[in-house]
Amino acid sequence: MAKTWTLAEIRTKYRALIGRPNTSQLSNDDADDNLNDYYQNQFPFDVNAHFFRAWLTQALSATDNGIYDLDASVLTVQEPVKVNGDEQIFTMDDTKFFEEFPGNFTGAFVINDAGVGLAIGTSSTSAVKNGNAFSYNIGGDAYPEAVDTETELSGDTIPQNKYGAWRLEIDVDGTVSIQEAADNASGYATVGLAVQGLPAESSTKAAMGYVTALNTASGGFVPGTTSLGAGTVTATFTDGWNSKRGRPSWVLFFDRQLYVEKKSDDVRELKAPYLRKPSELTDDDSTPEDVTWGEVIAYGSAMSFLIADQDTDGASEILPKFTDLINKINAKFYRQEQVTRVPQASF
């Protein structure tokens, strides 16, 4: 009778391979932790990737920070990575990526990883405040700015059901001024177009970030008068430079996050294949996604244990069997692929 390869059976095989048959030598909890660590984090890399390949979809927008947290089930992102169908330059080399996109370190810029925290004002809801205290650099000198400084928006009225955009920037005296998008008076059809309408950043004033707003009520949006918190108003608050926005071309996968540059200047969709983590084996009756994987999980976990225990002879002894089991799993996939492949006509 074939083994069902439950967790209990895999554990027994694993104990035999590492020479730890008793719980006094290795507890069941520790043994299960070792088995799950291999099964979830290494086994998907040891076998053909198609067994654990899935598809990732991530929404991008003109108002996010270009950094996207991924679910714990994502082991790694694979190529091709595409944004709205355009293939991206994809890397896992954070040094290379940040050399290409170093941030704002010349001219005038904000010095704060958390950003300035632009938000609706407290004393006036038509104003914008910085929710974080921050420092900023202009011409090589650093200046501080206290939290919750409020600034009223100014400029042209935005027509009803159209978007407008405004950038907040601060000078050496701590004075915050407003730069509006070039065609606010006519309004913009999308947030992205409104952000694109903002002028380039100044070298003598540090850009804090930008605000967009749309009012569905008659009369449109009047800067400095219309409440940013009104029920008819859709407002966004984004820290950083508007000129760093555009059509994305690079994607970094690092520390379970995706970094996209340029940061998107409009609503877009990123799609990429990824290698997913299988579910944990939680009790004695748990089985792997394919029960035939049970033996190789025991061998792979044993290999990892013996290598960590500096028992290279023991690891070398079981390596041929481990390799044979991996090859059999992959051969099964290739046979299935040949059966399901659609034949191509030849002329």
C-alpha contacts under 8 A as a table, 3 or more apart, distances in Angstrom:
res1	aa1	res2	aa2	distance
4	T	9	E	7.95
4	T	287	T	7.69
4	T	291	V	6.15
4	T	292	T	7.88
5	W	8	A	7.66
5	W	9	E	5.38
5	W	10	I	5.85
5	W	287	T	6.26
5	W	288	P	7.84
5	W	291	V	5.72
5	W	292	T	7.22
5	W	293	W	7.91
5	W	294	G	5.03
5	W	295	E	7.21
6	T	9	E	5.18
6	T	10	I	6.18
6	T	284	D	6.34
6	T	285	D	5.17
6	T	286	S	5.35
6	T	287	T	4.63
6	T	288	P	7.61
6	T	291	V	7.69
6	T	294	G	7.36
7	L	10	I	5.02
7	L	11	R	5.95
7	L	32	D	7.94
7	L	281	L	6.57
7	L	283	D	6.74
7	L	284	D	4.91
7	L	285	D	6.01
7	L	286	S	5.42
7	L	287	T	6.00
8	A	11	R	5.12
8	A	12	T	6.30
8	A	283	D	7.95
8	A	284	D	4.67
8	A	285	D	6.75
9	E	12	T	5.13
9	E	13	K	6.37
10	I	13	K	5.21
10	I	14	Y	6.07
10	I	294	G	5.90
10	I	295	E	6.52
10	I	297	I	7.32
10	I	298	A	5.57
11	R	14	Y	4.94
11	R	15	R	6.10
11	R	28	N	7.96
11	R	31	A	6.82
11	R	32	D	7.02
11	R	35	L	7.57
11	R	298	A	6.96
12	T	15	R	5.21
12	T	16	A	6.40
12	T	21	P	7.45
13	K	16	A	5.18
13	K	17	L	6.33
13	K	295	E	7.55
13	K	298	A	6.14
14	Y	17	L	5.15
14	Y	18	I	6.36
14	Y	298	A	4.73
14	Y	299	Y	6.70
14	Y	301	S	7.16
14	Y	302	A	5.97
15	R	18	I	5.38
15	R	19	G	5.84
15	R	20	R	4.90
15	R	21	P	4.96
15	R	22	N	7.86
15	R	31	A	7.94
16	A	19	G	5.17
16	A	20	R	6.43
16	A	21	P	5.87
17	L	20	R	7.91
17	L	298	A	7.99
17	L	299	Y	7.32
17	L	302	A	6.21
18	I	302	A	5.86
18	I	305	F	7.37
18	I	306	L	6.72
18	I	314	G	7.94
20	R	23	T	7.76
20	R	25	Q	5.71
20	R	26	L	6.34
21	P	25	Q	7.36
21	P	26	L	7.97
22	N	25	Q	5.45
22	N	26	L	6.55
22	N	27	S	7.78
23	T	26	L	4.82
23	T	27	S	4.46
23	T	28	N	6.28
24	S	27	S	6.51
26	L	30	D	6.49
26	L	31	A	6.54
27	S	30	D	5.25
27	S	31	A	6.18
28	N	31	A	4.95
28	N	32	D	5.97
29	D	32	D	5.13
29	D	33	D	6.13
30	D	33	D	5.00
30	D	34	N	6.28
31	A	34	N	5.16
31	A	35	L	6.26
32	D	35	L	4.98
32	D	36	N	6.03
32	D	281	L	8.00
33	D	36	N	5.25
33	D	37	D	5.97
34	N	37	D	5.11
34	N	38	Y	6.40
34	N	301	S	6.40
34	N	305	F	7.72
35	L	38	Y	5.39
35	L	39	Y	6.08
35	L	297	I	6.91
35	L	298	A	6.95
35	L	301	S	5.51
36	N	39	Y	4.88
36	N	40	Q	5.67
36	N	41	N	7.90
36	N	280	E	6.08
36	N	281	L	6.48
37	D	40	Q	5.49
37	D	41	N	5.66
37	D	42	Q	7.34
37	D	301	S	7.96
38	Y	41	N	5.46
38	Y	42	Q	4.96
38	Y	43	F	5.88
38	Y	297	I	7.09
38	Y	300	G	6.78
38	Y	301	S	5.47
38	Y	304	S	7.77
39	Y	42	Q	6.10
39	Y	43	F	4.98
39	Y	44	P	7.40
39	Y	278	P	7.41
39	Y	297	I	6.09
39	Y	301	S	7.75
40	Q	43	F	6.44
40	Q	44	P	7.10
40	Q	277	K	5.27
40	Q	278	P	5.36
40	Q	279	S	7.04
40	Q	280	E	6.88
41	N	44	P	6.82
41	N	45	F	7.87
41	N	75	L	7.15
41	N	277	K	6.60
42	Q	45	F	5.44
42	Q	46	D	6.46
43	F	46	D	4.96
43	F	47	V	6.41
43	F	297	I	7.33
43	F	300	G	7.59
44	P	47	V	5.69
44	P	48	N	7.46
44	P	49	A	6.49
44	P	51	F	7.51
44	P	52	F	6.30
44	P	275	L	7.30
44	P	276	R	7.78
44	P	277	K	7.31
45	F	48	N	7.29
45	F	49	A	6.60
46	D	326	I	7.29
47	V	51	F	7.57
47	V	326	I	6.29
47	V	329	I	7.23
47	V	330	N	6.33
48	N	51	F	6.16
48	N	330	N	5.89
48	N	333	F	7.81
49	A	52	F	5.73
49	A	53	R	5.94
49	A	275	L	6.96
50	H	53	R	4.95
52	F	275	L	5.54
52	F	276	R	5.47
52	F	277	K	7.38
52	F	278	P	7.63
53	R	273	P	6.51
53	R	274	Y	5.67
53	R	275	L	4.82
53	R	276	R	6.23
54	A	273	P	5.64
54	A	274	Y	5.45
54	A	275	L	6.35
54	A	276	R	6.50
55	W	271	K	7.02
55	W	272	A	5.79
55	W	273	P	4.43
55	W	274	Y	5.90
56	L	270	L	7.87
56	L	271	K	5.52
56	L	272	A	5.25
56	L	273	P	5.92
56	L	274	Y	6.51
57	T	269	E	6.84
57	T	270	L	5.66
57	T	271	K	4.67
57	T	272	A	6.87
58	Q	68	Y	8.00
58	Q	269	E	5.81
58	Q	270	L	5.03
58	Q	271	K	6.53
59	A	267	V	7.24
59	A	268	R	6.05
59	A	269	E	4.75
59	A	270	L	6.30
60	L	64	D	7.26
60	L	66	G	7.45
60	L	264	S	6.23
60	L	266	D	7.42
60	L	267	V	5.57
60	L	268	R	4.97
60	L	269	E	5.81
60	L	270	L	7.09
61	S	64	D	5.79
61	S	192	G	7.97
61	S	264	S	5.67
61	S	265	D	6.49
61	S	266	D	5.10
61	S	267	V	4.33
61	S	268	R	6.29
62	A	191	V	6.85
62	A	192	G	5.60
62	A	195	V	7.55
62	A	245	R	7.30
62	A	263	K	7.42
62	A	264	S	5.30
62	A	265	D	4.22
62	A	266	D	4.61
62	A	267	V	6.44
63	T	236	T	6.77
63	T	237	F	6.99
63	T	238	T	5.37
63	T	265	D	7.78
64	D	67	I	7.75
64	D	238	T	6.82
65	N	238	T	7.64
65	N	239	D	7.75
65	N	263	K	7.10
66	G	259	Y	5.84
66	G	260	V	5.23
66	G	261	E	7.09
66	G	263	K	5.07
66	G	264	S	7.11
67	I	257	Q	6.70
67	I	258	L	5.67
67	I	259	Y	4.66
67	I	260	V	6.52
68	Y	257	Q	5.46
68	Y	258	L	5.08
68	Y	259	Y	6.59
69	D	256	R	6.48
69	D	257	Q	4.66
69	D	258	L	6.65
70	L	74	V	6.69
70	L	256	R	5.66
70	L	257	Q	5.59
70	L	258	L	7.36
71	D	74	V	5.76
71	D	256	R	7.74
72	A	75	L	7.55
72	A	256	R	7.66
72	A	277	K	7.98
73	S	276	R	5.43
73	S	277	K	4.80
73	S	278	P	7.52
74	V	77	V	7.33
74	V	256	R	7.50
74	V	274	Y	6.61
74	V	275	L	6.13
74	V	276	R	4.84
74	V	277	K	6.12
75	L	256	R	7.97
75	L	274	Y	7.28
75	L	275	L	5.42
75	L	276	R	5.49
75	L	277	K	5.89
76	T	253	F	7.76
76	T	256	R	7.89
76	T	274	Y	5.69
76	T	275	L	5.37
76	T	276	R	7.45
77	V	253	F	6.78
77	V	272	A	6.93
77	V	273	P	6.23
77	V	274	Y	4.27
77	V	275	L	6.39
78	Q	81	V	7.14
78	Q	272	A	6.62
78	Q	273	P	5.41
78	Q	274	Y	5.29
78	Q	275	L	7.37
79	E	90	F	7.13
79	E	272	A	6.57
79	E	273	P	6.63
80	P	87	E	6.51
80	P	88	Q	7.49
80	P	90	F	7.84
80	P	272	A	6.09
80	P	273	P	7.18
81	V	87	E	5.78
81	V	88	Q	5.62
81	V	89	I	7.78
81	V	90	F	6.68
81	V	251	V	7.71
81	V	270	L	7.18
81	V	271	K	5.98
81	V	272	A	4.56
81	V	273	P	7.42
82	K	85	G	5.23
82	K	86	D	5.06
82	K	87	E	4.28
82	K	88	Q	5.55
82	K	270	L	5.63
82	K	271	K	5.39
82	K	272	A	6.38
83	V	86	D	5.17
83	V	87	E	6.56
83	V	88	Q	7.03
83	V	248	P	7.28
83	V	268	R	6.69
83	V	269	E	5.51
83	V	270	L	4.31
83	V	271	K	6.39
84	N	268	R	6.09
84	N	269	E	5.49
84	N	270	L	6.50
87	E	249	S	7.76
88	Q	248	P	7.57
88	Q	249	S	5.00
88	Q	250	W	5.34
88	Q	251	V	6.49
89	I	249	S	6.10
89	I	250	W	4.66
89	I	251	V	6.22
90	F	250	W	5.95
90	F	251	V	4.95
90	F	252	L	5.99
90	F	253	F	7.87
91	T	94	D	7.65
91	T	97	F	7.33
91	T	250	W	7.92
91	T	251	V	6.46
91	T	252	L	5.04
91	T	253	F	6.54
92	M	252	L	5.52
92	M	253	F	5.07
92	M	254	F	5.97
93	D	96	K	5.44
93	D	97	F	6.31
93	D	252	L	7.26
93	D	254	F	7.75
94	D	97	F	4.99
94	D	98	F	6.07
94	D	252	L	6.87
94	D	254	F	6.72
95	T	98	F	5.41
95	T	99	E	6.10
96	K	99	E	5.17
96	K	100	E	6.35
97	F	100	E	5.17
97	F	101	F	6.20
97	F	252	L	6.75
98	F	101	F	4.72
98	F	102	P	4.89
98	F	103	G	7.84
99	E	102	P	5.38
101	F	261	E	7.44
102	P	105	F	7.55
104	N	108	A	7.89
104	N	109	F	6.05
105	F	108	A	7.74
105	F	109	F	6.87
106	T	109	F	7.33
106	T	139	G	7.92
107	G	137	N	7.65
107	G	138	I	5.99
107	G	139	G	5.72
107	G	140	G	7.65
107	G	202	S	7.92
107	G	203	S	4.69
107	G	204	T	6.90
108	A	136	Y	7.31
108	A	137	N	5.34
108	A	138	I	4.32
108	A	139	G	6.51
108	A	202	S	7.15
108	A	203	S	5.18
108	A	204	T	5.93
108	A	205	K	5.74
108	A	206	A	4.56
108	A	207	A	7.37
109	F	136	Y	5.63
109	F	137	N	5.32
109	F	138	I	6.74
109	F	205	K	7.74
109	F	206	A	4.56
109	F	207	A	6.16
109	F	208	M	7.86
110	V	115	G	7.44
110	V	116	V	7.88
110	V	134	F	7.26
110	V	135	S	6.08
110	V	136	Y	4.09
110	V	137	N	6.19
110	V	206	A	6.12
110	V	207	A	6.96
110	V	208	M	6.61
110	V	240	G	7.95
111	I	115	G	7.80
111	I	134	F	6.68
111	I	135	S	5.21
111	I	136	Y	5.05
111	I	137	N	6.83
112	N	115	G	5.19
112	N	116	V	7.19
112	N	134	F	5.88
112	N	135	S	6.65
112	N	136	Y	7.96
114	A	117	G	7.32
114	A	132	N	7.84
115	G	132	N	7.27
115	G	134	F	7.52
115	G	208	M	7.88
115	G	239	D	5.81
115	G	240	G	7.18
116	V	130	N	5.32
116	V	131	G	6.31
116	V	132	N	5.03
116	V	133	A	6.72
116	V	134	F	6.17
116	V	208	M	6.37
116	V	209	G	7.80
116	V	239	D	6.32
117	G	129	K	7.87
117	G	130	N	5.14
117	G	131	G	4.54
117	G	132	N	5.31
117	G	238	T	7.94
117	G	239	D	6.55
118	L	128	V	6.59
118	L	129	K	5.64
118	L	130	N	4.61
118	L	131	G	5.89
118	L	208	M	7.98
118	L	209	G	7.19
118	L	237	F	5.63
118	L	238	T	6.62
118	L	239	D	6.44
119	A	128	V	5.65
119	A	129	K	5.42
119	A	130	N	6.37
119	A	131	G	6.45
119	A	237	F	6.09
120	I	124	S	7.99
120	I	125	T	5.71
120	I	126	S	7.27
120	I	127	A	6.23
120	I	128	V	4.88
120	I	129	K	6.05
120	I	228	L	6.47
120	I	229	G	7.16
121	G	124	S	5.24
121	G	125	T	4.96
121	G	126	S	6.88
121	G	127	A	4.91
121	G	128	V	4.75
121	G	129	K	4.91
121	G	148	D	7.76
121	G	150	E	5.96
121	G	151	T	7.93
122	T	125	T	6.25
122	T	129	K	7.64
122	T	150	E	7.99
124	S	127	A	5.41
124	S	150	E	7.99
125	T	128	V	7.49
125	T	227	S	5.07
125	T	228	L	5.79
125	T	229	G	6.33
126	S	152	E	6.42
126	S	153	L	7.37
126	S	223	P	7.32
126	S	224	G	5.37
126	S	225	T	5.73
126	S	226	T	5.61
126	S	227	S	4.23
126	S	228	L	5.31
126	S	229	G	7.78
127	A	150	E	6.01
127	A	151	T	5.26
127	A	152	E	4.16
127	A	153	L	6.21
127	A	224	G	6.46
127	A	227	S	7.84
127	A	228	L	7.56
128	V	150	E	5.45
128	V	151	T	5.28
128	V	152	E	6.21
128	V	153	L	7.28
129	K	148	D	5.21
129	K	149	T	5.28
129	K	150	E	4.27
129	K	151	T	6.29
130	N	133	A	7.22
130	N	147	V	5.95
130	N	148	D	5.01
130	N	149	T	5.86
130	N	150	E	7.06
131	G	147	V	5.72
131	G	148	D	5.30
132	N	146	A	7.61
132	N	147	V	4.99
132	N	148	D	7.01
133	A	144	P	7.69
133	A	145	E	5.75
133	A	146	A	4.73
133	A	147	V	4.11
133	A	148	D	7.60
134	F	144	P	5.99
134	F	145	E	5.40
134	F	146	A	6.83
134	F	147	V	7.48
135	S	142	A	6.41
135	S	143	Y	5.36
135	S	144	P	4.29
135	S	145	E	5.88
136	Y	142	A	5.45
136	Y	143	Y	5.32
136	Y	144	P	6.50
136	Y	145	E	7.82
136	Y	206	A	6.55
137	N	140	G	5.96
137	N	141	D	5.37
137	N	142	A	4.41
137	N	143	Y	6.33
137	N	206	A	7.01
138	I	141	D	5.49
138	I	142	A	6.59
138	I	143	Y	7.96
138	I	171	D	7.82
138	I	172	V	7.03
138	I	203	S	7.43
138	I	204	T	6.12
138	I	205	K	6.78
138	I	206	A	6.74
139	G	203	S	7.93
139	G	204	T	7.29
143	Y	172	V	7.04
145	E	174	G	6.94
146	A	149	T	6.69
151	T	176	V	6.92
151	T	177	S	7.87
152	E	223	P	7.41
152	E	224	G	5.02
153	L	166	W	7.37
153	L	178	I	6.54
153	L	223	P	4.96
153	L	224	G	4.84
154	S	178	I	6.67
154	S	180	E	7.75
154	S	223	P	4.90
154	S	224	G	5.71
155	G	180	E	6.55
155	G	223	P	6.31
156	D	184	N	6.13
156	D	185	A	5.20
156	D	222	V	7.27
156	D	223	P	7.13
157	T	184	N	7.14
157	T	185	A	5.87
157	T	220	G	6.78
157	T	221	F	5.68
157	T	222	V	4.66
157	T	223	P	6.41
158	I	162	K	6.46
158	I	163	Y	6.78
158	I	164	G	5.96
158	I	184	N	5.76
158	I	185	A	5.55
158	I	186	S	6.72
158	I	187	G	5.48
158	I	214	L	7.60
158	I	220	G	5.47
158	I	221	F	4.95
158	I	222	V	6.49
159	P	162	K	5.60
159	P	163	Y	7.95
159	P	185	A	7.06
159	P	186	S	6.50
159	P	187	G	5.95
159	P	215	N	7.98
159	P	219	G	6.88
159	P	220	G	4.56
159	P	221	F	6.63
160	Q	214	L	7.30
160	Q	215	N	5.69
160	Q	216	T	5.48
160	Q	217	A	6.26
160	Q	218	S	5.85
160	Q	219	G	6.13
160	Q	220	G	3.82
160	Q	221	F	6.86
161	N	214	L	5.90
161	N	215	N	5.63
161	N	216	T	4.86
161	N	217	A	7.71
161	N	220	G	6.98
162	K	186	S	7.99
162	K	187	G	4.93
162	K	188	Y	5.33
162	K	189	A	5.73
162	K	190	T	7.62
162	K	214	L	5.52
162	K	215	N	7.15
162	K	220	G	7.81
163	Y	184	N	7.58
163	Y	187	G	5.34
163	Y	188	Y	4.83
163	Y	189	A	6.28
163	Y	190	T	6.30
163	Y	191	V	6.19
163	Y	194	A	6.26
163	Y	212	T	6.58
163	Y	213	A	5.49
163	Y	214	L	4.64
163	Y	215	N	7.88
164	G	180	E	7.87
164	G	181	A	6.82
164	G	184	N	5.14
164	G	187	G	5.67
164	G	188	Y	6.38
164	G	191	V	7.74
164	G	194	A	5.63
164	G	212	T	5.48
164	G	213	A	5.54
164	G	214	L	6.68
165	A	180	E	5.90
165	A	181	A	5.38
165	A	184	N	7.04
165	A	191	V	7.96
165	A	194	A	5.42
165	A	195	V	5.95
165	A	197	G	7.64
165	A	198	L	6.94
165	A	210	Y	6.91
165	A	211	V	5.58
165	A	212	T	4.34
165	A	213	A	6.68
166	W	178	I	6.38
166	W	179	Q	5.51
166	W	180	E	4.28
166	W	181	A	6.08
166	W	198	L	7.07
166	W	210	Y	5.44
166	W	211	V	5.29
166	W	212	T	6.52
167	R	178	I	5.68
167	R	179	Q	5.05
167	R	180	E	6.30
167	R	198	L	7.24
167	R	207	A	7.17
167	R	208	M	7.42
167	R	209	G	5.74
167	R	210	Y	4.13
167	R	211	V	6.43
168	L	176	V	6.49
168	L	177	S	5.83
168	L	178	I	4.98
168	L	179	Q	6.61
168	L	207	A	6.13
168	L	208	M	5.47
168	L	209	G	5.73
168	L	210	Y	5.96
169	E	176	V	5.47
169	E	177	S	5.50
169	E	178	I	6.56
169	E	179	Q	7.83
169	E	205	K	5.78
169	E	206	A	5.28
169	E	207	A	4.31
169	E	208	M	5.29
169	E	209	G	7.37
170	I	173	D	7.95
170	I	174	G	5.81
170	I	175	T	5.44
170	I	176	V	4.35
170	I	177	S	6.34
170	I	205	K	5.22
170	I	206	A	5.25
170	I	207	A	6.64
170	I	208	M	7.11
171	D	174	G	5.38
171	D	175	T	5.56
171	D	176	V	6.74
171	D	204	T	6.68
171	D	205	K	4.60
171	D	206	A	6.50
172	V	175	T	7.44
172	V	205	K	7.35
179	Q	198	L	7.32
179	Q	199	P	7.46
180	E	184	N	6.98
180	E	198	L	6.20
180	E	199	P	7.83
181	A	184	N	5.51
181	A	194	A	6.49
181	A	195	V	7.13
181	A	196	Q	7.84
181	A	197	G	4.60
181	A	198	L	4.11
181	A	199	P	6.72
182	A	197	G	5.37
182	A	198	L	6.27
182	A	199	P	7.35
183	D	186	S	5.54
183	D	187	G	6.06
183	D	188	Y	7.49
183	D	197	G	6.79
184	N	187	G	4.61
184	N	188	Y	7.09
184	N	194	A	7.71
187	G	194	A	7.59
188	Y	191	V	7.28
188	Y	193	L	6.06
188	Y	194	A	5.44
189	A	193	L	6.90
189	A	194	A	7.76
190	T	193	L	5.35
190	T	194	A	6.42
190	T	266	D	7.88
191	V	194	A	5.13
191	V	195	V	6.28
191	V	212	T	6.75
191	V	266	D	6.81
192	G	195	V	5.19
192	G	196	Q	6.22
192	G	265	D	4.99
192	G	266	D	4.22
192	G	267	V	7.33
193	L	196	Q	5.01
193	L	197	G	6.35
193	L	265	D	7.79
193	L	266	D	7.48
194	A	197	G	5.11
194	A	198	L	7.06
194	A	212	T	7.37
195	V	198	L	5.54
195	V	212	T	7.63
195	V	242	N	6.55
195	V	265	D	7.04
196	Q	242	N	7.50
196	Q	243	S	7.92
196	Q	265	D	7.20
198	L	242	N	7.19
200	A	242	N	7.67
200	A	243	S	6.14
201	E	205	K	7.81
201	E	206	A	7.82
201	E	207	A	6.51
201	E	241	W	7.18
201	E	242	N	7.83
201	E	243	S	7.15
202	S	205	K	5.40
202	S	206	A	7.06
202	S	207	A	7.58
203	S	206	A	7.36
207	A	240	G	6.58
207	A	241	W	6.21
208	M	239	D	6.01
208	M	240	G	5.82
208	M	241	W	7.48
209	G	237	F	7.56
209	G	238	T	5.51
209	G	239	D	4.00
209	G	240	G	4.49
209	G	241	W	6.00
209	G	242	N	7.27
210	Y	237	F	6.12
210	Y	238	T	5.39
210	Y	239	D	6.43
210	Y	240	G	7.44
210	Y	241	W	7.86
210	Y	242	N	7.18
211	V	235	A	7.04
211	V	236	T	5.57
211	V	237	F	4.73
211	V	238	T	6.35
212	T	235	A	5.50
212	T	236	T	5.24
212	T	237	F	6.86
213	A	221	F	7.40
213	A	228	L	7.49
213	A	233	V	6.66
213	A	234	T	5.54
213	A	235	A	4.27
213	A	236	T	6.56
214	L	220	G	7.55
214	L	221	F	6.54
214	L	233	V	5.50
214	L	234	T	5.20
214	L	235	A	6.53
215	N	218	S	7.97
215	N	220	G	5.31
215	N	221	F	5.35
215	N	232	T	5.50
215	N	233	V	4.40
215	N	234	T	6.52
216	T	220	G	6.74
216	T	232	T	5.35
216	T	233	V	6.57
217	A	220	G	5.96
217	A	232	T	6.02
219	G	222	V	7.83
221	F	226	T	5.90
221	F	233	V	7.99
222	V	225	T	5.44
222	V	226	T	5.24
223	P	226	T	6.22
226	T	230	A	7.68
227	S	230	A	5.29
227	S	233	V	7.76
228	L	233	V	6.26
228	L	234	T	7.60
228	L	235	A	6.27
229	G	233	V	6.59
229	G	235	A	7.74
230	A	233	V	5.24
231	G	234	T	7.95
241	W	244	K	5.53
241	W	245	R	7.57
242	N	245	R	5.55
243	S	246	G	7.61
244	K	262	K	6.04
244	K	263	K	6.34
245	R	262	K	5.51
245	R	263	K	4.77
245	R	264	S	5.43
245	R	265	D	4.85
246	G	262	K	5.52
246	G	263	K	6.18
246	G	264	S	5.31
246	G	265	D	4.77
246	G	266	D	7.86
247	R	262	K	6.18
247	R	263	K	7.38
247	R	264	S	5.79
247	R	265	D	6.65
248	P	260	V	6.48
248	P	261	E	5.19
248	P	262	K	4.56
248	P	263	K	6.10
248	P	264	S	5.84
249	S	260	V	7.69
249	S	261	E	6.15
249	S	262	K	6.46
250	W	260	V	5.91
250	W	261	E	5.22
250	W	262	K	7.10
251	V	258	L	6.63
251	V	259	Y	5.60
251	V	260	V	4.71
251	V	261	E	6.50
252	L	257	Q	7.98
252	L	258	L	5.56
252	L	259	Y	4.98
252	L	260	V	6.61
253	F	256	R	6.75
253	F	257	Q	5.76
253	F	258	L	4.79
253	F	259	Y	6.60
254	F	257	Q	5.39
254	F	258	L	6.54
254	F	259	Y	7.80
260	V	263	K	5.69
260	V	264	S	7.77
261	E	264	S	7.44
264	S	267	V	7.24
264	S	268	R	7.24
278	P	289	E	7.72
281	L	286	S	5.37
281	L	287	T	6.68
281	L	288	P	7.13
282	T	286	S	6.23
283	D	286	S	5.37
287	T	290	D	7.56
287	T	291	V	6.01
287	T	294	G	7.62
288	P	291	V	5.35
288	P	293	W	6.65
288	P	294	G	6.61
289	E	293	W	7.98
290	D	293	W	5.73
290	D	294	G	7.87
291	V	294	G	5.67
292	T	295	E	7.02
293	W	296	V	5.53
293	W	297	I	6.23
293	W	329	I	7.72
294	G	297	I	5.20
294	G	298	A	6.48
295	E	298	A	5.15
295	E	299	Y	6.36
295	E	325	L	7.89
296	V	299	Y	4.90
296	V	300	G	5.84
296	V	322	F	6.21
296	V	325	L	5.90
296	V	326	I	6.91
297	I	300	G	5.12
297	I	301	S	5.93
298	A	301	S	5.28
298	A	302	A	6.06
299	Y	302	A	4.99
299	Y	303	M	6.11
299	Y	318	I	7.29
299	Y	321	K	7.94
299	Y	322	F	5.71
300	G	303	M	5.06
300	G	304	S	6.39
300	G	322	F	6.62
301	S	304	S	5.17
301	S	305	F	6.20
302	A	305	F	4.99
302	A	306	L	6.03
302	A	315	A	7.66
303	M	306	L	5.31
303	M	307	I	6.12
303	M	315	A	5.25
303	M	318	I	7.37
303	M	319	L	7.37
304	S	307	I	5.31
304	S	308	A	6.15
305	F	308	A	5.19
305	F	309	D	6.06
306	L	309	D	4.85
306	L	310	Q	6.14
306	L	311	D	5.03
306	L	312	T	6.73
306	L	314	G	6.47
306	L	315	A	5.62
307	I	310	Q	4.93
307	I	311	D	5.66
307	I	312	T	5.80
307	I	315	A	6.28
308	A	311	D	7.57
311	D	314	G	5.40
311	D	315	A	6.39
312	T	315	A	5.00
312	T	316	S	6.00
313	D	316	S	5.09
313	D	317	E	6.16
314	G	317	E	5.13
314	G	318	I	6.71
315	A	318	I	5.56
315	A	319	L	6.10
316	S	319	L	5.10
316	S	320	P	7.69
317	E	320	P	7.16
318	I	321	K	5.57
318	I	322	F	6.27
319	L	322	F	5.02
319	L	323	T	6.06
320	P	323	T	5.13
320	P	324	D	6.15
321	K	324	D	5.03
321	K	325	L	6.23
322	F	325	L	5.23
322	F	326	I	6.34
323	T	326	I	5.17
323	T	327	N	6.17
324	D	327	N	5.11
324	D	328	K	6.24
325	L	328	K	5.15
325	L	329	I	6.41
326	I	329	I	5.23
326	I	330	N	6.33
327	N	330	N	5.14
327	N	331	A	5.97
328	K	331	A	4.99
328	K	332	K	6.21
329	I	332	K	5.23
329	I	333	F	6.62
330	N	333	F	5.09
330	N	334	Y	6.38
331	A	334	Y	5.08
331	A	335	R	6.24
332	K	335	R	5.22
332	K	336	Q	6.33
333	F	336	Q	5.13
333	F	337	E	6.13
334	Y	337	E	4.94
334	Y	338	Q	6.25
335	R	338	Q	5.22
335	R	339	V	6.40
336	Q	339	V	5.15
336	Q	340	T	6.32
337	E	340	T	5.29
337	E	341	R	5.93
338	Q	341	R	5.24
